[in-house]
Amino acid sequence: MPDLTDPTALTLRPQTARDALHLAFWLTDPQAEWRQWDAPFMQGEPPVPDATGAAESEDDPGTSPHERLIALHDQALGLVTRRPEAPSSGGWWEVGILIYDPRHWGGGLGTRALSSWSALTFEETGAHLLTLTTWSGNQRMIRAAGRVGYRECARVREARLWQGQRYDSVQMQLLRREWESGL
């Protein structure tokens, strides 16, 4: 397991051209285990980094400021995203996190990445409210969000059908004032 006390071990950074092949391995495998947890009940592909939007050089980020790679010792292992909820002037942003490699699940990396991404989103966007939407089958995500300070704000019971079983849609929220005060 990685040393989580090392502040340089886990970073959020823009995608570079050299990441495209590594990410393609995870993104093109239809049997990849992460697909069982990242809204598996949805049809089609989940949002993923666009290899064509990768930078021409290692030094030129060239990607959206609303997505970053989660990197461990500079090796990409996942993705964080954000988008403003309408109306965009309201200060409400939806965030997401995905760690592709199951070897990196359950060790606190997701919690640390979500914490860093929440801080960056408040800093870079002027957001008032962050939300994260998941499903009741993804207990690891619910626990990670709770450890960061997110609170459940909505639950739509039995809204998701996956492998013959019904699950709740769960939305969690974090207000800027809660983040800043450490509540």
Contacts in CASP RR format, 6 or more apart in sequence:
PFRMAT RR
TARGET T0000
AUTHOR 0000-0000-0000
METHOD contacts of the structure
MODEL  1
MPDLTDPTALTLRPQTARDALHLAFWLTDPQAEWRQWDAPFMQGEPPVPD
ATGAAESEDDPGTSPHERLIALHDQALGLVTRRPEAPSSGGWWEVGILIY
DPRHWGGGLGTRALSSWSALTFEETGAHLLTLTTWSGNQRMIRAAGRVGY
RECARVREARLWQGQRYDSVQMQLLRREWESGL
1 107 0 8 1.000
2 9 0 8 1.000
2 10 0 8 1.000
2 72 0 8 1.000
2 73 0 8 1.000
2 104 0 8 1.000
2 109 0 8 1.000
3 9 0 8 1.000
4 10 0 8 1.000
4 107 0 8 1.000
4 108 0 8 1.000
4 109 0 8 1.000
4 112 0 8 1.000
8 73 0 8 1.000
9 72 0 8 1.000
9 73 0 8 1.000
10 70 0 8 1.000
10 71 0 8 1.000
10 72 0 8 1.000
10 109 0 8 1.000
10 112 0 8 1.000
10 113 0 8 1.000
10 116 0 8 1.000
11 70 0 8 1.000
11 71 0 8 1.000
11 74 0 8 1.000
12 68 0 8 1.000
12 69 0 8 1.000
12 70 0 8 1.000
12 71 0 8 1.000
12 80 0 8 1.000
12 113 0 8 1.000
12 116 0 8 1.000
12 117 0 8 1.000
12 120 0 8 1.000
13 68 0 8 1.000
13 69 0 8 1.000
13 71 0 8 1.000
14 55 0 8 1.000
14 61 0 8 1.000
14 62 0 8 1.000
14 63 0 8 1.000
14 68 0 8 1.000
14 69 0 8 1.000
15 23 0 8 1.000
15 49 0 8 1.000
15 53 0 8 1.000
15 54 0 8 1.000
15 55 0 8 1.000
15 61 0 8 1.000
15 62 0 8 1.000
15 63 0 8 1.000
15 67 0 8 1.000
15 68 0 8 1.000
15 69 0 8 1.000
15 76 0 8 1.000
16 54 0 8 1.000
16 55 0 8 1.000
16 57 0 8 1.000
16 58 0 8 1.000
16 61 0 8 1.000
17 54 0 8 1.000
17 55 0 8 1.000
17 56 0 8 1.000
17 57 0 8 1.000
17 58 0 8 1.000
18 58 0 8 1.000
19 49 0 8 1.000
19 54 0 8 1.000
19 69 0 8 1.000
19 76 0 8 1.000
20 51 0 8 1.000
20 54 0 8 1.000
22 75 0 8 1.000
22 76 0 8 1.000
23 48 0 8 1.000
23 49 0 8 1.000
23 51 0 8 1.000
23 69 0 8 1.000
23 76 0 8 1.000
23 100 0 8 1.000
24 51 0 8 1.000
26 32 0 8 1.000
26 34 0 8 1.000
26 78 0 8 1.000
26 100 0 8 1.000
26 101 0 8 1.000
27 48 0 8 1.000
27 49 0 8 1.000
27 100 0 8 1.000
32 100 0 8 1.000
33 102 0 8 1.000
34 98 0 8 1.000
34 99 0 8 1.000
34 100 0 8 1.000
34 101 0 8 1.000
34 102 0 8 1.000
35 46 0 8 1.000
37 137 0 8 1.000
37 138 0 8 1.000
37 140 0 8 1.000
37 141 0 8 1.000
38 46 0 8 1.000
38 98 0 8 1.000
39 46 0 8 1.000
39 134 0 8 1.000
39 135 0 8 1.000
40 162 0 8 1.000
41 135 0 8 1.000
41 160 0 8 1.000
41 161 0 8 1.000
41 162 0 8 1.000
41 167 0 8 1.000
46 98 0 8 1.000
47 67 0 8 1.000
47 81 0 8 1.000
48 79 0 8 1.000
49 63 0 8 1.000
49 67 0 8 1.000
49 69 0 8 1.000
49 79 0 8 1.000
50 63 0 8 1.000
53 62 0 8 1.000
53 63 0 8 1.000
54 62 0 8 1.000
54 63 0 8 1.000
55 61 0 8 1.000
55 62 0 8 1.000
55 63 0 8 1.000
65 124 0 8 1.000
66 81 0 8 1.000
66 82 0 8 1.000
66 83 0 8 1.000
67 79 0 8 1.000
67 80 0 8 1.000
67 81 0 8 1.000
67 82 0 8 1.000
68 79 0 8 1.000
68 80 0 8 1.000
68 117 0 8 1.000
68 120 0 8 1.000
69 76 0 8 1.000
69 78 0 8 1.000
69 79 0 8 1.000
70 76 0 8 1.000
70 77 0 8 1.000
70 78 0 8 1.000
70 79 0 8 1.000
70 80 0 8 1.000
70 97 0 8 1.000
70 99 0 8 1.000
70 109 0 8 1.000
70 110 0 8 1.000
70 113 0 8 1.000
71 77 0 8 1.000
72 104 0 8 1.000
72 109 0 8 1.000
77 99 0 8 1.000
77 100 0 8 1.000
77 101 0 8 1.000
77 104 0 8 1.000
77 109 0 8 1.000
78 97 0 8 1.000
78 98 0 8 1.000
78 99 0 8 1.000
78 100 0 8 1.000
78 101 0 8 1.000
78 113 0 8 1.000
79 97 0 8 1.000
79 98 0 8 1.000
79 100 0 8 1.000
80 95 0 8 1.000
80 96 0 8 1.000
80 97 0 8 1.000
80 98 0 8 1.000
80 113 0 8 1.000
80 114 0 8 1.000
80 117 0 8 1.000
81 95 0 8 1.000
81 96 0 8 1.000
81 97 0 8 1.000
82 93 0 8 1.000
82 94 0 8 1.000
82 95 0 8 1.000
82 96 0 8 1.000
82 117 0 8 1.000
82 121 0 8 1.000
82 125 0 8 1.000
82 130 0 8 1.000
83 93 0 8 1.000
83 94 0 8 1.000
84 90 0 8 1.000
84 91 0 8 1.000
84 92 0 8 1.000
84 93 0 8 1.000
84 94 0 8 1.000
84 125 0 8 1.000
85 91 0 8 1.000
85 92 0 8 1.000
85 93 0 8 1.000
85 94 0 8 1.000
85 131 0 8 1.000
90 128 0 8 1.000
91 125 0 8 1.000
91 126 0 8 1.000
91 127 0 8 1.000
91 128 0 8 1.000
91 129 0 8 1.000
92 127 0 8 1.000
92 128 0 8 1.000
92 129 0 8 1.000
92 131 0 8 1.000
93 121 0 8 1.000
93 125 0 8 1.000
93 127 0 8 1.000
93 129 0 8 1.000
93 130 0 8 1.000
93 131 0 8 1.000
94 130 0 8 1.000
94 131 0 8 1.000
94 132 0 8 1.000
94 133 0 8 1.000
95 114 0 8 1.000
95 117 0 8 1.000
95 118 0 8 1.000
95 121 0 8 1.000
95 130 0 8 1.000
95 131 0 8 1.000
95 132 0 8 1.000
96 114 0 8 1.000
96 117 0 8 1.000
96 132 0 8 1.000
97 110 0 8 1.000
97 113 0 8 1.000
97 114 0 8 1.000
97 117 0 8 1.000
97 132 0 8 1.000
97 141 0 8 1.000
97 144 0 8 1.000
99 105 0 8 1.000
99 109 0 8 1.000
99 110 0 8 1.000
99 113 0 8 1.000
105 140 0 8 1.000
106 140 0 8 1.000
108 144 0 8 1.000
110 144 0 8 1.000
111 144 0 8 1.000
111 147 0 8 1.000
111 148 0 8 1.000
114 132 0 8 1.000
114 144 0 8 1.000
114 145 0 8 1.000
114 148 0 8 1.000
115 148 0 8 1.000
118 130 0 8 1.000
118 148 0 8 1.000
118 174 0 8 1.000
118 179 0 8 1.000
119 179 0 8 1.000
121 127 0 8 1.000
121 130 0 8 1.000
122 130 0 8 1.000
122 176 0 8 1.000
122 179 0 8 1.000
122 180 0 8 1.000
126 176 0 8 1.000
127 176 0 8 1.000
128 175 0 8 1.000
128 176 0 8 1.000
129 173 0 8 1.000
129 174 0 8 1.000
129 175 0 8 1.000
129 176 0 8 1.000
130 150 0 8 1.000
130 173 0 8 1.000
130 174 0 8 1.000
131 153 0 8 1.000
131 171 0 8 1.000
131 172 0 8 1.000
131 173 0 8 1.000
131 174 0 8 1.000
132 141 0 8 1.000
132 145 0 8 1.000
132 150 0 8 1.000
132 171 0 8 1.000
132 172 0 8 1.000
132 173 0 8 1.000
132 174 0 8 1.000
133 169 0 8 1.000
133 170 0 8 1.000
133 171 0 8 1.000
133 172 0 8 1.000
134 141 0 8 1.000
134 142 0 8 1.000
134 145 0 8 1.000
134 169 0 8 1.000
134 170 0 8 1.000
134 171 0 8 1.000
134 172 0 8 1.000
135 160 0 8 1.000
135 162 0 8 1.000
135 167 0 8 1.000
135 168 0 8 1.000
135 169 0 8 1.000
135 170 0 8 1.000
136 142 0 8 1.000
136 155 0 8 1.000
136 160 0 8 1.000
136 167 0 8 1.000
136 168 0 8 1.000
136 169 0 8 1.000
136 170 0 8 1.000
137 162 0 8 1.000
137 167 0 8 1.000
142 152 0 8 1.000
142 170 0 8 1.000
142 172 0 8 1.000
145 172 0 8 1.000
146 172 0 8 1.000
148 174 0 8 1.000
149 174 0 8 1.000
149 178 0 8 1.000
149 179 0 8 1.000
149 182 0 8 1.000
149 183 0 8 1.000
150 172 0 8 1.000
150 173 0 8 1.000
150 174 0 8 1.000
151 172 0 8 1.000
151 173 0 8 1.000
151 174 0 8 1.000
152 170 0 8 1.000
152 171 0 8 1.000
152 172 0 8 1.000
153 171 0 8 1.000
153 172 0 8 1.000
153 173 0 8 1.000
154 169 0 8 1.000
154 170 0 8 1.000
154 171 0 8 1.000
155 168 0 8 1.000
155 169 0 8 1.000
155 170 0 8 1.000
155 171 0 8 1.000
156 168 0 8 1.000
156 169 0 8 1.000
157 168 0 8 1.000
158 166 0 8 1.000
158 167 0 8 1.000
158 168 0 8 1.000
159 166 0 8 1.000
159 167 0 8 1.000
159 168 0 8 1.000
159 169 0 8 1.000
160 166 0 8 1.000
160 167 0 8 1.000
160 168 0 8 1.000
160 169 0 8 1.000
161 167 0 8 1.000
177 183 0 8 1.000
END
